[in-house]
Amino acid sequence: MAAKLHVCMTCRAGLPLPDGEVAPGARLHAALLAADPPAGVEIIPVECLSACSQGCSVALTGPGKWSYVYGRLTDADAADILAGAAAYAATPDGLVPWRDRPVIFRKQSLARIPPQETAQ
């Protein structure tokens, strides 16, 4: 896989979750899986991305690539998230030109993290 899309399953989008309701993050995860993820993108559920006040969040990572955390997402954004993940997966370094990113990735980026260096 050229990219891993981590999806916060426990995200409540900063709101209380009534008993018996599915967390917005879990709904986002389900929508991403149902939308048929692009080749090269692995969708990974995670417990928390610590962006609780920023709505539903996802993180994009890849070996030797810059990583990104995006927030303020909903299950309605699944197609745009997957388009952005596909563009990210196609890069050698994780740097998708700004104009080639979906609008939600241009406006809702919470963090950009340098590639992790390998021990020598």
PASEBA-1860 file (N, C-alpha, C; in nm, 3 decimals):
! residues 120
1> MAAKLHVC> 0.084/-0.119/0.000/0.000/0.000/0.000/0.088/0.125/0.000 ~ 0.051/0.221/-0.078/0.127/0.344/-0.087/0.080/0.448/0.014 ~ -0.037/0.425/0.075/-0.089/0.520/0.173/-0.180/0.448/0.272 ~ -0.175/0.496/0.395/-0.266/0.447/0.497/-0.354/0.564/0.540 ~ -0.484/0.541/0.537/-0.581/0.642/0.579/-0.635/0.596/0.714 ~ -0.591/0.661/0.820/-0.634/0.629/0.956/-0.760/0.708/0.986 ~ -0.864/0.640/1.033/-0.992/0.705/1.059/-1.025/0.689/1.207 ~ -1.048/0.801/1.274/-1.085/0.800/1.416/-1.226/0.743/1.431
9> MTCRAGLP> -1.235/0.624/1.487/-1.364/0.556/1.504/-1.444/0.609/1.623 ~ -1.375/0.664/1.721/-1.443/0.707/1.843/-1.487/0.853/1.837 ~ -1.454/0.921/1.729/-1.485/1.063/1.718/-1.634/1.087/1.730 ~ -1.666/1.183/1.816/-1.805/1.224/1.835/-1.828/1.364/1.779 ~ -1.734/1.412/1.698/-1.743/1.544/1.636/-1.762/1.655/1.739 ~ -1.704/1.636/1.858/-1.710/1.736/1.963/-1.844/1.747/2.033 ~ -1.932/1.653/2.009/-2.067/1.658/2.066/-2.093/1.536/2.153 ~ -2.188/1.547/2.247/-2.225/1.428/2.325/-2.288/1.324/2.232
17> LPDGEVAP> -2.268/1.198/2.264/-2.324/1.090/2.183/-2.436/1.022/2.261 ~ -2.559/1.040/2.216/-2.671/0.975/2.286/-2.656/0.823/2.286 ~ -2.706/0.759/2.389/-2.700/0.614/2.400/-2.759/0.549/2.275 ~ -2.690/0.448/2.226/-2.739/0.372/2.112/-2.708/0.430/1.976 ~ -2.651/0.550/1.971/-2.618/0.610/1.842/-2.476/0.573/1.802 ~ -2.454/0.561/1.673/-2.322/0.531/1.619/-2.241/0.660/1.615 ~ -2.117/0.651/1.660/-2.030/0.769/1.660/-2.009/0.820/1.518 ~ -2.004/0.952/1.500/-1.980/1.007/1.366/-1.853/0.952/1.301
25> GARLHAAL> -1.750/0.928/1.381/-1.627/0.871/1.325/-1.648/0.732/1.268 ~ -1.728/0.652/1.336/-1.760/0.517/1.286/-1.845/0.526/1.159 ~ -1.933/0.625/1.153/-2.012/0.645/1.030/-1.921/0.686/0.914 ~ -1.823/0.772/0.943/-1.727/0.813/0.839/-1.649/0.691/0.791 ~ -1.601/0.610/0.882/-1.526/0.489/0.846/-1.610/0.400/0.755 ~ -1.735/0.376/0.792/-1.824/0.291/0.712/-1.846/0.350/0.572 ~ -1.862/0.482/0.565/-1.883/0.547/0.435/-1.760/0.534/0.347 ~ -1.642/0.544/0.406/-1.519/0.530/0.328/-1.505/0.388/0.274
33> LAADPPAG> -1.535/0.289/0.356/-1.528/0.151/0.310/-1.632/0.123/0.201 ~ -1.752/0.177/0.216/-1.860/0.155/0.120/-1.832/0.223/-0.013 ~ -1.750/0.326/-0.013/-1.722/0.403/-0.135/-1.613/0.339/-0.220 ~ -1.570/0.219/-0.185/-1.470/0.146/-0.263/-1.336/0.221/-0.269 ~ -1.255/0.203/-0.166/-1.126/0.274/-0.159/-1.041/0.252/-0.284 ~ -0.967/0.354/-0.325/-0.883/0.341/-0.444/-0.765/0.248/-0.420 ~ -0.710/0.196/-0.529/-0.591/0.112/-0.521/-0.479/0.190/-0.454 ~ -0.406/0.122/-0.368/-0.294/0.185/-0.301/-0.329/0.255/-0.172
41> VEIIPVEC> -0.457/0.253/-0.133/-0.500/0.319/-0.009/-0.560/0.214/0.084 ~ -0.501/0.200/0.202/-0.551/0.110/0.304/-0.622/0.192/0.410 ~ -0.745/0.157/0.441/-0.822/0.229/0.543/-0.808/0.155/0.675 ~ -0.760/0.228/0.776/-0.730/0.168/0.906/-0.810/0.240/1.015 ~ -0.896/0.167/1.087/-0.968/0.229/1.199/-0.874/0.246/1.318 ~ -0.883/0.361/1.384/-0.804/0.387/1.505/-0.896/0.438/1.614 ~ -0.851/0.430/1.737/-0.933/0.471/1.852/-0.943/0.622/1.869 ~ -0.835/0.694/1.848/-0.841/0.839/1.869/-0.723/0.906/1.802
49> LSACSQGC> -0.748/1.018/1.738/-0.642/1.099/1.679/-0.619/1.228/1.757 ~ -0.683/1.240/1.873/-0.668/1.356/1.961/-0.700/1.489/1.892 ~ -0.800/1.486/1.807/-0.848/1.609/1.743/-0.996/1.627/1.776 ~ -1.031/1.593/1.897/-1.171/1.584/1.940/-1.250/1.713/1.918 ~ -1.189/1.827/1.932/-1.261/1.953/1.916/-1.273/1.993/1.769 ~ -1.217/1.912/1.679/-1.215/1.946/1.537/-1.307/1.859/1.453 ~ -1.406/1.797/1.514/-1.496/1.711/1.439/-1.426/1.582/1.400 ~ -1.485/1.507/1.309/-1.424/1.380/1.268/-1.291/1.408/1.201
57> SVALTGPG> -1.195/1.318/1.229/-1.062/1.340/1.174/-1.007/1.213/1.112 ~ -0.915/1.234/1.018/-0.843/1.126/0.953/-0.696/1.168/0.945 ~ -0.609/1.069/0.928/-0.467/1.097/0.908/-0.420/1.016/0.788 ~ -0.339/1.077/0.705/-0.277/1.009/0.591/-0.130/0.991/0.618 ~ -0.082/0.866/0.603/0.059/0.837/0.623/0.108/0.744/0.514 ~ 0.238/0.744/0.495/0.302/0.653/0.401/0.450/0.650/0.428 ~ 0.516/0.539/0.395/0.660/0.529/0.421/0.738/0.638/0.348 ~ 0.819/0.712/0.424/0.902/0.818/0.368/0.824/0.940/0.322
65> KWSYVYGR> 0.697/0.949/0.359/0.613/1.061/0.314/0.578/1.154/0.430 ~ 0.548/1.278/0.394/0.487/1.369/0.490/0.353/1.309/0.531 ~ 0.313/1.330/0.656/0.184/1.284/0.705/0.094/1.405/0.726 ~ -0.036/1.383/0.716/-0.133/1.490/0.733/-0.245/1.445/0.824 ~ -0.299/1.538/0.902/-0.419/1.515/0.981/-0.523/1.617/0.932 ~ -0.642/1.567/0.900/-0.751/1.651/0.853/-0.868/1.638/0.949 ~ -0.940/1.747/0.970/-1.053/1.746/1.062/-1.176/1.812/1.003 ~ -1.280/1.819/1.087/-1.408/1.879/1.048/-1.468/1.804/0.928
73> LTDADAAD> -1.460/1.670/0.933/-1.509/1.586/0.824/-1.637/1.515/0.865 ~ -1.715/1.472/0.766/-1.835/1.393/0.790/-1.839/1.279/0.690 ~ -1.934/1.189/0.709/-1.948/1.078/0.615/-1.985/1.128/0.475 ~ -2.043/1.246/0.463/-2.075/1.304/0.332/-1.949/1.342/0.254 ~ -1.834/1.349/0.321/-1.708/1.385/0.257/-1.630/1.264/0.205 ~ -1.686/1.144/0.213/-1.612/1.023/0.181/-1.549/1.027/0.042 ~ -1.621/1.068/-0.060/-1.566/1.070/-0.196/-1.445/1.164/-0.206 ~ -1.456/1.283/-0.147/-1.344/1.378/-0.151/-1.224/1.327/-0.070
81> ILAGAAAY> -1.251/1.265/0.043/-1.141/1.209/0.124/-1.067/1.102/0.045 ~ -1.141/1.015/-0.021/-1.077/0.909/-0.099/-1.003/0.964/-0.221 ~ -1.056/1.068/-0.283/-0.984/1.132/-0.394/-0.853/1.193/-0.346 ~ -0.857/1.257/-0.229/-0.734/1.314/-0.172/-0.635/1.206/-0.132 ~ -0.686/1.095/-0.079/-0.599/0.984/-0.040/-0.534/0.921/-0.163 ~ -0.608/0.910/-0.272/-0.552/0.855/-0.396/-0.442/0.945/-0.450 ~ -0.463/1.075/-0.446/-0.360/1.169/-0.493/-0.237/1.160/-0.405 ~ -0.257/1.149/-0.275/-0.146/1.134/-0.180/-0.069/1.005/-0.208
89> AATPDGLV> -0.141/0.894/-0.228/-0.078/0.765/-0.253/0.009/0.768/-0.379 ~ -0.029/0.848/-0.476/0.043/0.854/-0.603/0.173/0.935/-0.595 ~ 0.197/1.004/-0.485/0.318/1.086/-0.472/0.430/1.007/-0.405 ~ 0.554/1.040/-0.438/0.666/0.972/-0.371/0.694/1.026/-0.231 ~ 0.649/1.151/-0.204/0.684/1.216/-0.078/0.562/1.264/0.003 ~ 0.442/1.241/-0.047/0.322/1.284/0.022/0.282/1.428/-0.004 ~ 0.358/1.498/-0.087/0.330/1.639/-0.115/0.248/1.652/-0.242 ~ 0.117/1.662/-0.225/0.025/1.681/-0.337/0.018/1.831/-0.364
97> PWRDRPVI> 0.036/1.875/-0.489/0.024/2.019/-0.517/-0.109/2.072/-0.464 ~ -0.103/2.191/-0.405/-0.219/2.249/-0.338/-0.344/2.248/-0.427 ~ -0.331/2.289/-0.551/-0.447/2.296/-0.641/-0.502/2.159/-0.679 ~ -0.422/2.054/-0.662/-0.467/1.918/-0.695/-0.536/1.849/-0.578 ~ -0.539/1.915/-0.462/-0.604/1.857/-0.344/-0.753/1.889/-0.347 ~ -0.837/1.797/-0.296/-0.978/1.832/-0.280/-0.989/1.955/-0.187 ~ -1.093/2.032/-0.205/-1.111/2.154/-0.126/-1.108/2.123/0.023 ~ -1.168/2.013/0.067/-1.168/1.983/0.210/-1.026/1.961/0.262
105> FRKQSLAR> -0.936/1.912/0.178/-0.797/1.894/0.222/-0.721/2.026/0.220 ~ -0.763/2.119/0.138/-0.700/2.251/0.137/-0.740/2.331/0.260 ~ -0.865/2.319/0.301/-0.920/2.406/0.406/-0.926/2.342/0.543 ~ -0.912/2.211/0.552/-0.937/2.145/0.679/-0.817/2.065/0.729 ~ -0.700/2.108/0.690/-0.577/2.044/0.738/-0.549/2.092/0.880 ~ -0.527/1.998/0.970/-0.496/2.031/1.108/-0.347/2.026/1.137 ~ -0.277/1.937/1.066/-0.133/1.921/1.090/-0.066/1.857/0.970 ~ 0.060/1.894/0.951/0.147/1.833/0.851/0.272/1.791/0.926
113> IPPQETAQ> 0.308/1.665/0.916/0.416/1.608/0.997/0.525/1.557/0.904 ~ 0.652/1.595/0.929/0.760/1.551/0.841/0.773/1.399/0.839 ~ 0.831/1.345/0.732/0.854/1.201/0.727/0.941/1.157/0.843 ~ 0.911/1.040/0.894/0.994/0.984/1.001/1.123/0.936/0.939 ~ 1.234/0.975/0.999/1.363/0.931/0.948/1.392/0.791/0.999 ~ 1.456/0.715/0.917/1.492/0.580/0.957/1.627/0.582/1.025 ~ 1.646/0.491/1.120/1.775/0.481/1.191/1.881/0.428/1.097 ~ 2.001/0.480/1.108/2.111/0.438/1.019/2.214/0.359/1.095
END
